[in-house]
């Protein structure tokens, strides 16, 4: 996790997971392994597996851009000219979508000044390489224990996803949450 810079437009000084929006290059770059097709229906992409894969590709690209960490395996990422995918190509790796686990998704409340429809993925730390480096978006990057985030200032959704991950790892939770808000109160549906 990392702390958003104090000049961030949304939730400054709050600890978050790396993330961001899909870019055109996320549809062009090639993964080395495919995202589990059972995840597609849970991502709210109208059943489009290519769109689901692009979301997973965006998660991997944003993780690299914001932290320097690489989720990849030996392979050919293709000809995308995006700087992040060029770095993957230069290292001889491609995104390992088959290693990702779907954690859940959340839509921010309508009262928020900025709204997001976030999808959360996890991966075993042994599948991640690279050196952690702060970025223009995240500082104070650190590995956080899912069962003890050390009192970091984070959004309720972020804490909920950490708790969900702990449940998945401990096998006490088998489903994935979809968090939305009705009349300002969280609504959780389990998929």
C-alpha positions as CSV (number, residue, x, y, z in Angstrom):
1,X,0.0,0.0,0.0
2,X,1.0,3.6,-0.3
3,X,-0.1,7.0,0.9
4,X,-1.7,9.3,-1.6
5,X,0.2,12.6,-1.8
6,X,-1.1,15.5,0.2
7,X,-2.0,17.4,-3.0
8,X,-4.0,14.5,-4.5
9,X,-7.5,15.6,-5.7
10,X,-9.2,12.6,-4.0
11,X,-8.5,11.4,-0.5
12,X,-5.0,13.0,0.1
13,X,-2.8,11.4,2.8
14,X,-4.9,8.2,2.8
15,X,-3.3,4.8,2.3
16,X,-4.6,2.9,-0.7
17,X,-3.7,0.1,-3.0
18,X,-2.1,0.9,-6.4
19,X,-4.8,1.5,-9.0
20,X,-6.2,3.6,-11.8
21,X,-8.1,3.6,-15.0
22,X,-8.0,1.4,-18.0
23,X,-5.9,2.8,-20.9
24,X,-6.1,1.8,-24.5
25,X,-2.7,0.1,-24.2
26,X,-4.3,-2.3,-21.7
27,X,-6.4,-3.8,-24.5
28,X,-3.3,-4.0,-26.8
29,X,-0.6,-5.5,-24.6
30,X,-0.6,-9.3,-24.4
31,X,-0.7,-11.3,-21.2
32,X,1.3,-14.5,-20.7
33,X,-1.7,-16.1,-18.9
34,X,-5.4,-15.6,-19.2
35,X,-7.7,-14.2,-16.4
36,X,-9.9,-16.9,-15.0
37,X,-13.1,-16.7,-17.1
38,X,-15.3,-17.2,-14.0
39,X,-14.2,-13.8,-12.8
40,X,-15.7,-12.0,-15.9
41,X,-19.3,-12.0,-14.6
42,X,-18.3,-10.6,-11.3
43,X,-16.5,-7.6,-12.8
44,X,-19.7,-5.9,-14.2
45,X,-18.3,-5.7,-17.8
46,X,-21.4,-7.0,-19.6
47,X,-19.9,-10.5,-19.9
48,X,-17.0,-9.2,-22.0
49,X,-13.9,-11.3,-21.2
50,X,-11.7,-8.9,-23.2
51,X,-12.8,-6.0,-21.1
52,X,-12.3,-8.1,-17.9
53,X,-8.8,-8.9,-19.1
54,X,-8.2,-5.2,-19.8
55,X,-9.2,-4.4,-16.2
56,X,-6.7,-6.9,-14.9
57,X,-4.0,-5.6,-17.3
58,X,-4.7,-2.1,-15.9
59,X,-4.2,-3.3,-12.4
60,X,-0.9,-4.8,-13.2
61,X,0.3,-1.7,-15.2
62,X,-0.9,0.7,-12.5
63,X,0.9,-1.4,-9.8
64,X,4.1,-1.2,-11.9
65,X,3.7,2.6,-12.5
66,X,2.9,3.5,-8.9
67,X,5.2,1.1,-7.0
68,X,7.8,-0.4,-9.4
69,X,6.6,-3.9,-8.7
70,X,6.1,-6.4,-11.6
71,X,3.4,-9.0,-11.8
72,X,4.7,-11.0,-14.8
73,X,6.2,-14.1,-16.1
74,X,8.6,-14.7,-19.0
75,X,6.8,-13.8,-22.2
76,X,6.1,-11.3,-24.9
77,X,3.9,-8.4,-24.0
78,X,3.6,-7.4,-27.7
79,X,4.1,-4.1,-29.5
80,X,2.3,-1.6,-27.2
81,X,4.2,1.7,-27.1
82,X,3.0,2.5,-23.6
83,X,6.0,3.2,-21.3
84,X,5.0,0.6,-18.7
85,X,4.5,-2.2,-21.3
86,X,7.7,-1.2,-23.0
87,X,9.5,-1.8,-19.6
88,X,7.8,-5.2,-19.4
89,X,9.0,-6.0,-23.0
90,X,12.5,-4.9,-22.2
91,X,12.6,-7.2,-19.2
92,X,11.2,-10.1,-21.3
93,X,8.0,-10.5,-19.2
94,X,4.3,-10.2,-19.8
95,X,1.4,-9.8,-17.3
96,X,0.6,-13.1,-15.5
97,X,-3.2,-12.7,-15.4
98,X,-3.6,-16.4,-14.5
99,X,-1.9,-15.6,-11.2
100,X,-4.4,-12.9,-10.1
101,X,-7.2,-13.6,-7.7
102,X,-10.4,-11.5,-7.8
103,X,-11.0,-10.0,-4.4
104,X,-14.1,-7.7,-4.9
105,X,-15.4,-4.5,-6.3
106,X,-16.8,-1.2,-5.0
107,X,-18.6,1.8,-6.3
108,X,-18.1,5.1,-4.4
109,X,-21.2,6.9,-2.9
110,X,-23.0,9.4,-5.1
111,X,-22.2,12.1,-2.6
112,X,-18.4,11.8,-3.3
113,X,-16.9,14.6,-5.4
114,X,-15.2,11.9,-7.5
115,X,-16.7,8.6,-8.2
116,X,-15.0,5.3,-9.0
117,X,-16.1,1.7,-9.9
118,X,-13.1,-0.1,-8.5
119,X,-12.2,-3.7,-8.9
120,X,-9.7,-5.3,-6.5
121,X,-7.3,-8.2,-7.3
122,X,-4.8,-9.9,-5.1
123,X,-1.7,-12.1,-5.9
124,X,0.7,-14.2,-3.9
125,X,3.7,-12.0,-3.0
126,X,6.0,-14.8,-4.4
127,X,4.7,-13.9,-7.9
128,X,5.8,-10.2,-7.6
129,X,9.3,-9.0,-8.5
130,X,11.0,-5.6,-8.7
131,X,12.1,-2.9,-6.3
132,X,9.5,-0.7,-4.5
133,X,9.8,2.9,-5.5
134,X,7.6,5.8,-4.7
135,X,5.8,7.5,-7.6
136,X,4.0,10.8,-8.4
137,X,0.8,9.2,-7.0
138,X,2.0,7.1,-4.0
139,X,4.6,7.7,-1.3
140,X,5.5,5.8,1.9
141,X,5.0,2.5,0.0
142,X,5.0,-0.5,2.3
143,X,3.9,-4.1,2.6
144,X,1.0,-4.2,5.0
145,X,-0.1,-7.3,7.0
146,X,-3.7,-8.0,6.2
147,X,-4.6,-8.7,9.8
148,X,-2.7,-5.7,11.2
149,X,-2.5,-2.6,9.0
150,X,-0.7,-0.7,11.9
151,X,-3.3,2.0,12.3
152,X,-2.8,3.5,8.8
153,X,-5.4,6.1,7.7
154,X,-7.4,4.4,5.0
155,X,-10.9,4.4,3.6
156,X,-13.5,2.0,5.0
157,X,-13.6,0.2,1.6
158,X,-9.9,-0.4,1.7
159,X,-10.0,-1.8,5.2
160,X,-13.0,-4.0,4.1
161,X,-11.0,-5.4,1.2
162,X,-8.0,-6.1,3.5
163,X,-10.4,-8.0,5.8
164,X,-11.8,-9.9,2.8
165,X,-8.3,-10.8,1.7
166,X,-7.6,-12.1,5.2
167,X,-10.8,-14.2,5.0
168,X,-9.8,-15.6,1.6
169,X,-6.4,-16.5,2.9
170,X,-7.8,-18.1,6.0
171,X,-10.5,-19.8,4.0
172,X,-13.2,-18.3,6.2
173,X,-14.6,-16.3,3.2
174,X,-15.2,-17.9,-0.2
175,X,-17.1,-15.2,-2.0
176,X,-16.3,-11.8,-3.2
177,X,-18.0,-8.6,-2.1
178,X,-19.6,-5.9,-4.2
179,X,-19.9,-2.7,-2.1
180,X,-22.3,0.1,-3.1
181,X,-24.1,2.7,-1.2
182,X,-27.8,3.5,-0.8
183,X,-28.8,6.6,1.0
184,X,-25.2,7.0,2.2
185,X,-25.1,3.6,3.8
186,X,-22.9,0.7,2.6
187,X,-24.7,-2.2,0.9
188,X,-22.7,-5.4,0.5
189,X,-23.7,-8.2,-1.9
190,X,-21.6,-11.4,-1.9
191,X,-20.8,-13.0,-5.3
